[in-house]
Amino acid sequence: MNLILNNLNKTYANGVKALDNLSLEISSGMFGLLGPNGAGKSSLMRTLSTLQEVDSGSAFLGEIDIIKNPIALRKVLGYLPQEFGVYPKITARQLLDHIAILKGVSAKKERKELVNYLLQKVNLYDKRNKEVKGFSGGMKQRIGIAQALIGNPKLIIVDEPTAGLDPGERNRFHNLLAKVANDVVVILSTHIVEDVRELCQNMAIMNHGQIICHGKPQQVIDELHNKVWEKLIHHHELESYHNTHTVISNKMVGGKPLIHVLSDEKPSEGFQQVSPTLEDVFFSKINNN
Ligand SMILES: Nc1ncnc2c1ncn2[C@@H]1O[C@H](COP(=O)(O)OP(=O)(O)OP(=O)(O)O)[C@@H](O)[C@H]1O
């Protein structure tokens, strides 16, 4: 099942154009949506989860017209927001049971089986009678995925899921997401470039409400082959390098700025060619947009 977006436009009352004639096609599997703050990712995610309307354009998940028939979409939507809020004093089992009722699973026996199955799937069965409030960040995200899976969704939207998770929790969360992504469109909206490289078959970079890059992570990385150079410089040189070179990023290494520069040839003395990364792609696209 494909998700097809055509010419989506959204301008807020304050005049900010958050979606600017955005078109995109996404097939099943994990899709990474990257973009800097304010790029319009959340506006797009809210539109696809039918929480917000667009001014114009169309969006289809298979046969379902998301804009004209939001109720049909909601039946096949799993949504994990950035902060998965939980009620105080509720156990993992009670929480999933409650959400299953809200999603229309009314038969008690069926619900019990579903809740047990989901708890096992996200590896929280042992913790089923513990209060979710006391769970770690990663455990909360896993229960968030479990609730998003209720009702056999065809579209799963996950907003900034690994912010604040330690590396072990992040790994567990990634493995779980990769497992559920078979046959379902999973959109992972994030500004963590590594998450997209590790997890997603396809990706896009968004800025100023538009898609500025679209493809497979390795494919977009290969486009920068032989074009990325690095050099360790002094702080006071940074401005002049920005004036004379296409600097795509700078980060501190041992207290000094390490700059990455885009160039078809060796830019100047002291530069070394490096293998491009998805981070280089990200910065080169958003800095030239
Ligand atoms: N309800 C709103 N009213 C007015 N402007 C808004 C509203 N929501 C978002 N914006 C503006 O629209 C633009 C896109 O915001 P959006 O939240 O979609 O971006 P984002 O890519 O999700 O950013 P972040 O990564 O910071 O969450 C920003 O300039 C933002 O300030």
The ligand as a Tripos MOL2 file, in Angstrom:
@<TRIPOS>MOLECULE
LIG
   31    33     1     0     0
SMALL
NO_CHARGES

@<TRIPOS>ATOM
      1 N1         -0.2180   26.3000   14.9980 N.pl3     1 LIG1
      2 C1          0.6970   27.0660   14.3990 C.ar      1 LIG1
      3 N2          0.4780   28.3930   14.1860 N.ar      1 LIG1
      4 C2          1.3930   29.1620   13.5760 C.ar      1 LIG1
      5 N3          2.5890   28.7350   13.1290 N.ar      1 LIG1
      6 C3          2.8890   27.4330   13.3180 C.ar      1 LIG1
      7 C4          1.9620   26.5330   13.9610 C.ar      1 LIG1
      8 N4          2.5310   25.2890   14.0180 N.ar      1 LIG1
      9 C5          3.7390   25.4180   13.4260 C.ar      1 LIG1
     10 N5          3.9550   26.6910   13.0090 N.ar      1 LIG1
     11 C6          5.1270   27.2050   12.2590 C.3       1 LIG1
     12 O1          5.1910   26.4640   11.0400 O.3       1 LIG1
     13 C7          6.5390   26.1350   10.7110 C.3       1 LIG1
     14 C8          6.6780   24.6290   10.6120 C.3       1 LIG1
     15 O2          6.5260   24.0840   11.9340 O.3       1 LIG1
     16 P1          6.5220   22.5100   12.2440 P.3       1 LIG1
     17 O3          6.2430   22.3640   13.7060 O.co2     1 LIG1
     18 O4          5.6420   21.8280   11.2880 O.co2     1 LIG1
     19 O5          8.0550   22.1600   11.9200 O.3       1 LIG1
     20 P2          8.9380   20.9110   12.4090 P.3       1 LIG1
     21 O6          9.7670   20.5440   11.2230 O.co2     1 LIG1
     22 O7          8.0620   19.8590   12.9610 O.co2     1 LIG1
     23 O8          9.8310   21.5360   13.5260 O.3       1 LIG1
     24 P3         10.3720   20.8340   14.8990 P.3       1 LIG1
     25 O9         11.4210   19.8560   14.4590 O.co2     1 LIG1
     26 O10        10.9370   22.0360   15.6160 O.co2     1 LIG1
     27 O11         9.2070   20.2110   15.5850 O.co2     1 LIG1
     28 C9          7.4000   26.7720   11.7910 C.3       1 LIG1
     29 O12         7.8230   28.0230   11.3280 O.3       1 LIG1
     30 C10         6.4430   26.9240   12.9690 C.3       1 LIG1
     31 O13         6.8200   28.0220   13.7790 O.3       1 LIG1
@<TRIPOS>BOND
     1     1     2 1
     2     2     3 ar
     3     2     7 ar
     4     3     4 ar
     5     4     5 ar
     6     5     6 ar
     7     6     7 ar
     8     6    10 ar
     9     7     8 ar
    10     8     9 ar
    11     9    10 ar
    12    10    11 1
    13    11    12 1
    14    11    30 1
    15    12    13 1
    16    13    14 1
    17    13    28 1
    18    14    15 1
    19    15    16 1
    20    16    17 2
    21    16    18 1
    22    16    19 1
    23    19    20 1
    24    20    21 2
    25    20    22 1
    26    20    23 1
    27    23    24 1
    28    24    25 2
    29    24    26 1
    30    24    27 1
    31    28    29 1
    32    28    30 1
    33    30    31 1
@<TRIPOS>SUBSTRUCTURE
     1 LIG1         1 GROUP 0 **** ****
